[in-house]
Amino acid sequence: MKDLFEKLNERMGPLGMHADEAHGYFTFPKLEGPIAPRMKFRGVEKLTWSLNNYLGLASHPEVMKADAEAAAEFGMAYPMGARMMSGNTNYHEQLEAELAAFIQKPKVILLNYGYQGVLSAIDALVDRHDVIVYDAESHACIIDGLRLHIGKRYVYTHNNMESLEKQLVRATKLAETTGGGVLVITEGVFGMSGSQGKIKEIVDLKAKYNFRLLVDDAHGFGTMGTTGAGTGEAQNCMEGIDIYFSTFAKSMAGIGAFIGSEPQVIKFLNYNMRSQIYAKSLPMPMVIGALKRLELIRTQPQLKDQLWKVVHALQNGLREAGFDIGITTTPVTPVLLNGSIPEATHLTHDLRENHHVFCSIVVYPVVPKGVIMLRLIPTAMHTLEDVKYTINAFKIVKNKLDSGDYRQEKIAAFA
Ligand SMILES: Cc1ncc(COP(=O)(O)O)c(C=O)c1O
């Protein structure tokens, strides 16, 4: 037998095992100052590309004012209790109604957080007779929702419709014997690769198979579609999405999330989602702040236009400079390089310390061994000058990587 705490040392995980060298630098870094492309890291200004503040709403003066006034009027405690018991307000219901109108779904339910919202929605929507079919590159909140599902689940190869159909055949066969239904889950925008889920093609499969579709559009809401209503709007198939999810943590630059669906589904979720029934309701400043953010998304399309101007400049510039940015068709911009984890850490360190460019680094096991992914999130606040500067810095570090300058035997301590 072993002591439980002793065992934790052996189970630190792929990132945790580097905690001593990386903490405070690669992991848990502190970016200080107002949220903007230029923020301070360890007292020095850096050009940041890792905040999902797509539309620049985090520090928009009208947003800051709405947040501050709501906090002054209501404090952070109000309302007390879960929505069902004592935590409901007109503002919560107004936000749900405005979100529903914006995404053109009959009803919306507000959620406290996206991660636990998706997990809890999956838990509520299916029982042991039902079968889930999901994309292999699904976000952790979907994977953890699946862990709660005691029925069968089938995974299909990322965005591969042949594989999805194969799994739908299996799922249908099984559901016919159990008397259950089938739930297909994909993301709208995959947050690592920037690829879009093939929602339109999945919706078209409804002509052949009987299933309901849940789309996690965390990165698509606000950035995709003519009005910013998300990837369903961009692919012109919003009505085929049975359960539309997004979070306030990205374009909306806040906290909270929501699901839009048919009235009967939202009523069911209101009375059966454990993460909402057994948890305190969203604080008023979050709700009033979200109303303001939604108003700006609706009334200031120039924010999304500016975002896309930066996205196109960045992605075209990187491609023209010979970088592999994969198959993104969304603002998420991965830059794929070849190298080891020590090389990745030295390259990122060089970028951050000598070029003052701050971006997130993604290595194995999120990407295959030998691949270094630097993930850039352009926003409406970045300028074309920022783009030019960054591409130039990337060219310099890539040359050094290719000439072996970052080859070191072990990860240096940066913490
Ligand atoms: C695809 C996806 N779903 C859900 C979430 C979770 O959202 P939240 O930060 O509101 O918990 C995220 C955020 O990281 C995400 O990228």
The ligand as an ORCA input file, in Angstrom:
! r2SCAN-3c Opt
* xyz 0 1
  C     -14.006     24.659    -26.701
  C     -14.165     25.153    -25.303
  N     -15.230     24.777    -24.579
  C     -15.401     25.197    -23.312
  C     -14.493     26.013    -22.691
  C     -14.676     26.379    -21.249
  O     -15.210     27.634    -21.057
  P     -15.068     28.399    -19.659
  O     -13.730     29.057    -19.647
  O     -16.227     29.348    -19.652
  O     -15.201     27.387    -18.553
  C     -13.392     26.455    -23.420
  C     -12.432     27.385    -22.789
  O     -11.302     27.103    -22.591
  C     -13.208     26.017    -24.742
  O     -12.147     26.391    -25.468
*
